[in-house]
Amino acid sequence: MRTVRVAAGVIVRRAEVLICQRLADGRHPLRWEFPGGKLEAGEAPADCTRRELREELDIEAETAGELWRTRQAYGEIEIDLTLVAVPRFRGQPRNLCFADIRWVAAAELASYDFLEADREFIALSLALGRPTAP
């Protein structure tokens, strides 16, 4: 099984979280996720998150540490996911590569069809009553 290291940002604004829907013609069609992508060689998760958010949403993100790490198998690929806190950013998020982007209240996250790697973090966040848990 091949392992792919991925980092994604949990972007919070006024108690809402930005979520993104994958394209219909790609891998995991129309599933929801936190924005991010594959780490480049030698890249730290926070650096990857800032780069990916610039490429995907046209924002300059400020990161505030790692929130969650998990591994999830998707067929022959195992994703090593690091979620990074993004409490502040400059610019207005623009959808540059997704089917949809939405700001949603933390309590609504569980009603979206998220990728499996994100679900445990969402469940714990909701149990603790905050969008950036633990």
C-alpha positions as a Markdown table, in Angstrom:
| # | Residue | x | y | z |
|---|---|---|---|---|
| 1 | Met | 0.0 | 0.0 | 0.0 |
| 2 | Arg | 1.3 | 3.4 | -1.0 |
| 3 | Thr | 1.2 | 6.2 | 1.7 |
| 4 | Val | 0.5 | 9.8 | 0.7 |
| 5 | Arg | 1.1 | 12.6 | 3.1 |
| 6 | Val | -1.6 | 15.3 | 3.0 |
| 7 | Ala | -2.3 | 18.5 | 5.0 |
| 8 | Ala | -5.5 | 20.5 | 5.1 |
| 9 | Gly | -6.7 | 23.7 | 6.8 |
| 10 | Val | -9.5 | 24.0 | 9.3 |
| 11 | Ile | -10.4 | 27.6 | 8.5 |
| 12 | Val | -12.6 | 29.3 | 11.1 |
| 13 | Arg | -14.4 | 32.6 | 10.8 |
| 14 | Arg | -17.0 | 33.8 | 13.3 |
| 15 | Ala | -17.8 | 30.3 | 14.5 |
| 16 | Glu | -18.2 | 28.9 | 11.0 |
| 17 | Val | -15.9 | 26.5 | 9.2 |
| 18 | Leu | -15.0 | 26.6 | 5.5 |
| 19 | Ile | -15.6 | 23.3 | 3.7 |
| 20 | Cys | -15.0 | 22.3 | 0.1 |
| 21 | Gln | -16.8 | 19.9 | -2.2 |
| 22 | Arg | -14.7 | 17.8 | -4.6 |
| 23 | Leu | -15.4 | 17.8 | -8.3 |
| 24 | Ala | -17.9 | 15.4 | -9.8 |
| 25 | Asp | -15.4 | 13.9 | -12.2 |
| 26 | Gly | -12.5 | 13.4 | -9.8 |
| 27 | Arg | -11.5 | 11.0 | -7.1 |
| 28 | His | -14.2 | 10.7 | -4.4 |
| 29 | Pro | -16.7 | 12.7 | -6.4 |
| 30 | Leu | -18.8 | 15.4 | -4.7 |
| 31 | Arg | -17.5 | 14.4 | -1.2 |
| 32 | Trp | -16.7 | 17.2 | 1.3 |
| 33 | Glu | -13.4 | 17.9 | 2.8 |
| 34 | Phe | -11.2 | 20.6 | 4.4 |
| 35 | Pro | -9.1 | 22.3 | 1.8 |
| 36 | Gly | -5.5 | 21.2 | 1.3 |
| 37 | Gly | -3.4 | 18.7 | -0.6 |
| 38 | Lys | -0.2 | 16.6 | -0.9 |
| 39 | Leu | 3.0 | 17.6 | 0.9 |
| 40 | Glu | 5.9 | 18.3 | -1.4 |
| 41 | Ala | 9.3 | 16.7 | -0.6 |
| 42 | Gly | 10.7 | 18.3 | 2.6 |
| 43 | Glu | 7.5 | 20.4 | 3.2 |
| 44 | Ala | 6.0 | 20.8 | 6.7 |
| 45 | Pro | 2.2 | 20.4 | 7.1 |
| 46 | Ala | 1.8 | 24.1 | 8.0 |
| 47 | Asp | 3.8 | 25.2 | 4.9 |
| 48 | Cys | 1.8 | 22.8 | 2.7 |
| 49 | Thr | -1.5 | 24.1 | 4.1 |
| 50 | Arg | -0.5 | 27.8 | 3.4 |
| 51 | Arg | 0.6 | 26.9 | -0.2 |
| 52 | Glu | -2.5 | 24.8 | -0.9 |
| 53 | Leu | -4.9 | 27.5 | 0.4 |
| 54 | Arg | -3.2 | 30.0 | -1.8 |
| 55 | Glu | -3.6 | 27.7 | -4.9 |
| 56 | Glu | -7.1 | 26.5 | -4.1 |
| 57 | Leu | -8.8 | 29.5 | -2.5 |
| 58 | Asp | -6.5 | 32.5 | -3.3 |
| 59 | Ile | -6.0 | 33.4 | 0.4 |
| 60 | Glu | -2.9 | 34.0 | 2.6 |
| 61 | Ala | -3.5 | 31.8 | 5.6 |
| 62 | Glu | -2.0 | 32.2 | 9.1 |
| 63 | Thr | -1.6 | 28.8 | 10.7 |
| 64 | Ala | -1.7 | 28.0 | 14.4 |
| 65 | Gly | -0.5 | 24.5 | 14.9 |
| 66 | Glu | -1.7 | 21.0 | 14.2 |
| 67 | Leu | -5.1 | 20.0 | 15.3 |
| 68 | Trp | -5.4 | 16.3 | 14.3 |
| 69 | Arg | -3.4 | 13.5 | 12.6 |
| 70 | Thr | -4.9 | 10.3 | 11.2 |
| 71 | Arg | -4.4 | 7.6 | 8.6 |
| 72 | Gln | -7.1 | 6.3 | 6.3 |
| 73 | Ala | -7.0 | 3.7 | 3.6 |
| 74 | Tyr | -8.7 | 4.4 | 0.3 |
| 75 | Gly | -8.3 | 1.3 | -1.8 |
| 76 | Glu | -4.6 | 0.9 | -2.5 |
| 77 | Ile | -3.6 | 4.3 | -1.1 |
| 78 | Glu | -3.3 | 5.2 | 2.6 |
| 79 | Ile | -3.7 | 8.9 | 3.4 |
| 80 | Asp | -1.6 | 10.3 | 6.3 |
| 81 | Leu | -3.6 | 13.4 | 7.0 |
| 82 | Thr | -2.6 | 16.4 | 9.2 |
| 83 | Leu | -5.3 | 19.0 | 9.9 |
| 84 | Val | -3.9 | 22.4 | 10.6 |
| 85 | Ala | -5.6 | 25.3 | 12.4 |
| 86 | Val | -6.2 | 28.4 | 10.3 |
| 87 | Pro | -7.6 | 31.0 | 12.7 |
| 88 | Arg | -6.9 | 34.0 | 10.4 |
| 89 | Phe | -6.4 | 34.7 | 6.7 |
| 90 | Arg | -6.0 | 37.6 | 4.3 |
| 91 | Gly | -8.2 | 37.9 | 1.2 |
| 92 | Gln | -11.6 | 36.6 | 0.4 |
| 93 | Pro | -11.8 | 32.9 | -0.3 |
| 94 | Arg | -12.5 | 32.2 | -4.0 |
| 95 | Asn | -13.4 | 28.8 | -5.4 |
| 96 | Leu | -10.5 | 28.0 | -7.8 |
| 97 | Cys | -10.9 | 24.2 | -8.1 |
| 98 | Phe | -13.9 | 22.8 | -6.2 |
| 99 | Ala | -17.5 | 22.0 | -7.1 |
| 100 | Asp | -18.6 | 24.2 | -4.2 |
| 101 | Ile | -17.2 | 25.9 | -1.1 |
| 102 | Arg | -19.4 | 26.8 | 1.9 |
| 103 | Trp | -19.1 | 28.4 | 5.3 |
| 104 | Val | -21.1 | 26.2 | 7.8 |
| 105 | Ala | -21.7 | 26.2 | 11.5 |
| 106 | Ala | -19.7 | 23.6 | 13.3 |
| 107 | Ala | -22.9 | 21.9 | 14.4 |
| 108 | Glu | -23.8 | 21.3 | 10.8 |
| 109 | Leu | -20.6 | 19.6 | 9.7 |
| 110 | Ala | -21.9 | 16.1 | 10.5 |
| 111 | Ser | -24.7 | 16.6 | 8.0 |
| 112 | Tyr | -22.3 | 16.7 | 5.1 |
| 113 | Asp | -20.8 | 13.7 | 3.3 |
| 114 | Phe | -17.2 | 14.1 | 4.3 |
| 115 | Leu | -14.3 | 11.9 | 3.4 |
| 116 | Glu | -13.6 | 9.3 | 6.1 |
| 117 | Ala | -10.3 | 10.8 | 7.1 |
| 118 | Asp | -12.2 | 14.0 | 8.3 |
| 119 | Arg | -15.1 | 12.3 | 10.1 |
| 120 | Glu | -13.4 | 11.4 | 13.4 |
| 121 | Phe | -12.1 | 14.9 | 13.8 |
| 122 | Ile | -15.6 | 16.3 | 13.1 |
| 123 | Ala | -17.2 | 13.9 | 15.6 |
| 124 | Leu | -14.7 | 14.9 | 18.3 |
| 125 | Ser | -15.1 | 18.6 | 17.6 |
| 126 | Leu | -18.9 | 18.4 | 17.9 |
| 127 | Ala | -18.6 | 16.4 | 21.1 |
| 128 | Leu | -16.4 | 19.1 | 22.6 |
| 129 | Gly | -18.6 | 21.9 | 21.2 |
| 130 | Arg | -15.9 | 23.7 | 19.2 |
| 131 | Pro | -14.9 | 23.7 | 15.5 |
| 132 | Thr | -11.1 | 23.5 | 16.2 |
| 133 | Ala | -11.0 | 20.7 | 18.8 |
| 134 | Pro | -9.2 | 18.9 | 20.3 |
